Structures are given as structure tokens and as C-alpha cells.
Amino acid sequence: MANFSYGNAYNVNIRAQERVNLHPGWDVHRLALTFEVTAHGNYTKDAPFLVTGRLWAFDVPGPANWLGILAPAGPIALKPFATTLTMEATVTETQLRGLEKARAGADLNLTAELTVTSLAEVERWPADTAQEPVRISHAAWSNAITQLDAGAFVDILVPLTEVEGRATAARRIREAKTAIRDGRYEHAVTLARQSLDAVRETCNTQSIYNRAVNKKAAERDQEERWAMLTQSAFALFSGAPHDDTGTTEHFTWTRADAVAAVATAAGLLARLEDLP
């Protein structure tokens, strides 16, 4: 919570809320953030104050963490209870893509550098500046992006289970997501491959694959087609931990590759919950 002090008389507290809205435009959009404002001390009720600010992306690698100016719709009035303040910044398509890549499926962390200026009381210095962290959950941000038609999200929950192999696989999926955030893409693909062991064991994939591999694709039944998908994913992802001469030693893995691998493995693992 950011605290703004005006001598020994009173102070104003501003706390960021999780609520976020994105309003679409042509290549640029309005990002609306919500704050809660509370005044304490010997202040004049309904005294007008103006809140301005600057918005930064927090903990983003590289120097490109500046987002833009935060502006309110107008001044606020100090009240003896919490009031809501909405501030907006302009964000571009490029900035949105950068934020998505930087957060890598985690919560979005921003920093608002706010200045609160009195428009009426002049007995003391009228302005104070402080920083307020803005944390937006993955779910809230994903929903805002989806409504903007700037992207789509599929969250896959791998159920917790007492089955040892599946529990280990679920842990590897969690580790793989962390590896993606850390930029360790090859390691994330390796973990995705390892997590498929539980799928292959439960579904008897190798045996079914051997039965189906020489059939025409149109002649394979549903179980065989799932086996073909699982085994193909396993073979592809195996290129990460292995450096076979002339083949996998030349494999490279991008962030998009790692995301696709982990999403595929997570989806196949989650499917086990509905199998008899």
C-alpha cells in the first residue's frame, strides 16, 4: 500500500486492486487499473486531490519495462471511508505481446509510480510521490486479453492423485512451467517428455502404437489415434535430452516450442482422469 504524507496533519493511502479492464482500439488499447483510496488524520473532508502516475512492468528482463503515463478521469475527494479510483494507460500491441512473453503464464506484476497533489490546501507542500505494486492474477489478465480479442488462453489443470507415476508427472509439469519462465526451454521440453511416461504406461501406448503404425490413418480407431499422438509427441520431445549424432544434436527449442510441448503433455495427463 502506497502512503502519501502531508506534514503531521494527515496522510492518504492508495492500494491497488486486482480488477483490470482492456478497452480495444486500433493497434493501441486503454488499460484501466483500479485503486482504493483512504484518507487518515486531520484533513478537510471532500478536499480535491489529483492523482497522476507512470506505469512500469515489474521484474521484466531487459530495459524495455516502461509502459506509459497513468491518468485519472478527474480529481478525487478525500473521504472518511475507502473510495475507488480508476486510472488508465495506453498500451500498444507490441507492449501486450512483450508482457505476455515476460509473464510466461504467471501473474502479471506492474509498478505504479503515483503522485498525489492537493488542489486546494496550500498550507503545506501539496504533493507527494510513492510507488504501489500492482499484481494482476493470471486468470484476471487472461480474461482481459481474451475479451480484447488479442489472444486466447487454455488453462489445463492436471489433477492431483495418489498414483505415484501421475503425481510425479504433475510435479514435472509445474517444474516445466517454471523452466519456461526462467528461459530454460530445452529443460522444459525434457520435463514434458518425462511427464508422458505416466500417459504411456496407463494407456499401454507402445503396444497400441505398434499395432496401429502400419495401418492407413483412416483405418485406425480412436484409441489407436490417441496412441499415435502420444508416441509422436514422446518421440519429438525426446530430442531435448538426447544429442544423437546427425539428428537431435542439431535440435533447437524456442519458447513457443516449450509452451507447445508442456501444453501437449499437460493435456494428455489431464485426459487420464476420465479414463476407466
N, C-alpha and C positions, 0 to 999 in steps of 0.2 A: 504494500500500500504506500503510495507516494504522499508525503506530508509537506504542506506549504505553510510556512510560519510568517506571521505578520507582527513582529515585535513580541512582547509578552502578553498581548491582548487576546489574540485568538489564532487558530490555525484551521486549514482546510485539508481534508483528507480525500484522495481520489483513488479508487480501487477499480482495476479493470475487470470486466465481466467476460464470460466465455462467449456471449452472444456475438455473432458476426453475420453480416449480410454483404453480398456482392451484387451490384446493380450493373447490368450489361451496357456496353457502349460499343463504338466502332474501334476495335483494337485497343481501347483503353476502357477501364471499368472503375466504378466507385466502390471502394472498400469502406464499409461502415462498422465502426467499433463502438462498443457501449461501455460507459464508465459509471460508477456510483460515486456521488459527491456528498460529503458530510462536513458540516462546519461545527467547530467547538470553541467555546470561550466567549469573550465579551465582544461580539460582533453586532453590526446593525442588521436586523432581520430584513431580508429581501434586498440587501445591498447587491448591486450588479457587479459581476466579475466576468472577465473574458478569459477563456481557456484556449490557448493555441499550442501547437506542438509539431514535432518531427517524428517520423516513424522509421525504425530500423529493423532489419531481420537479425535476430539474436543467434549467436553460435553458428553462423553460416561460414563455411570455408571460403577464403579469398577476400578481396577488398570490396566486392560488389554486394554490400549489405544495406545500402541506402535505398529506401522505398519512396518516401515523399513527405510532403507537408500535410499535417493533420489540421483540419479546420472544423469549427463547430458551426451550427446553423445560426447561432447568435449568442449573446451573453447569458449567463445563468444568474439566478438569485440565491443567495445563501439562505438556507432553511435550517430549522432545528431538527430536521429529520433527513434521511437519505433521499436524494433526488437523482434522476437518471440524466446522463449527458451522452449524446451521440456525436461522434467526431468522424469525419470522412477523409480519406486519402485517395488519390488517383493512382491506379496500378495498371501497368501495361501487360499485354500478353506475354512478353518476354520475361517480365518480373514474375508472373504467375508460374511460368514453366521453371524458372530458377528456384522459386520457393518449393515447388513440388519435388524437384530433384534433390534439393538440400534436406528437406524434412524426411524423405525416403520412407514414407508411410507412418512416421511418428507424429506426435503432437507438433503443432506449429508454435514456435516461440518468437515473439516480437518484443521490441522495446519502444515505448512511447516516451519521448523527452518532452515533458509538458511545462508550459509557463502559465501561471495563473496571475492575472493582473486586475487590480481593483479599478473600477471605472468611476468611483465616487469618493471613497475615503482617501484623503491626501495627508493625513497627519503623520503617516509613517511611509516608508518605501513601499510603493504599491505593487511590486511584482516579486515573484519567487519562482524558481525552476527546480524540478526534480524529475527523476526517471521512474517509470512504472512498467514492470514486466507484464506482457500480455500473452497469456497461454491459451491457445485455442485447441481443443481436443481434435484428434484425428477424425472422429465422427462428425463433429460440427463443421470443420473445414471441408471435409469431403462432400457433405451435403450442400454447402455453399457453392463449391466448384461445380457440382452436378447441376444445380439449378441455373448456373451461368451458362450451361451447355459448353463448357470449356474442357470437359472430360467426364469420364465415368469411372466408378470405383466398384470393385467387388471385394468385400471383406470375407475371408474364409476362416471359419472357426474350426480348428482341429480339436475334437472333443478330448477331454481328459479321460483316461482309462486306467484300469489296474492291470491291463495286459502289458507285460513288460516291453515287448517289442514296439508296440504302438506308443507307449509313454515315452520311450527313447526317441522315436521318430518325431513326436510332437516337440520335444525339447530341442531337437536339431532344427526344426522349422523356426523356432524362436531364435536360436543362435544364428541361423542364416539371415534373418531379418536384421539382426544387429550387425552382421558382417557386411550387409549391403550398405547400411548407414555409415559404416567405417570405410567404405570404398574397397573392401576385400571381396571382389566379385567372384574370383575363382574359388575361394574358400566357400562362399555361399552356394555355388553350384555343387561343390563337393558334398556339402551337408544335405542338399536336396537329393542327390544321388543316394546317400546313405539312408535318408528317411524312406526311400522307396523300398528298402529291404522288407519293411513290415507289410507293404502292399503286396509285394511279390510272394511272400510267404503265405499270407492269408488267402490270396486268390489263386495260388498254385500257378502263377503266371508263366513260368518257364515251360512247364508241361503243356499248358494250353497253347502257348505260342508255337512250340514245336509241332503241335498238331495242325495249327492253322497257317503256318508260314508259307506252305506250298499250295494253299488254296487260292483261287481267284478272290480278290477283295469282295466282290459282290456275293460270294458264296459263304462268307464267314458269318457265324451267328453273333449275337450281341456280346456274349461272354468272350468269344474269340477276338472281337474287335477291341474290347477293353484291354485284353492281354497284349494285343499288338501295340496299342498306345502306350501302355505301361512299360513294355520291354523296349520300345523305341526311345522313350524318354530316359530310361535307365542307361541305354547304350550311349545316347548323346551326352548325358551328364557325366558319364564315366570318363569323358575326355578331360575333365578338370583335374582329377587326382592322378591321372596316368600321363606319362610322357613317352608314348610309343614312337619309336623311330619312324619318321616319314609320315606319320598321321597326327596323332594327338599332341605331339610335341610342338606342333605349329598352331594349336588352337588358342584363340584369344577370347576373353569374356568381358563384355561390356556390362554396364549397369542394367540395361534393358534385357540382356541375356539372363543375368542373375535373377531379376524380378520374374521373368517368364518361367525360369526353372523352379523357383521357390513356389510360385503360384500353382504351377502344374502339380508339383509334389504334394502341396497342401490340399489341393482339390481331390486328388486320388486318395489321400489319407482320410479326409473327411467323409468320403464316399463309403468307407468301411463301416461306418456307424449304421448304415441302412442295410448292410448285407446280412443274410441269415447266418 
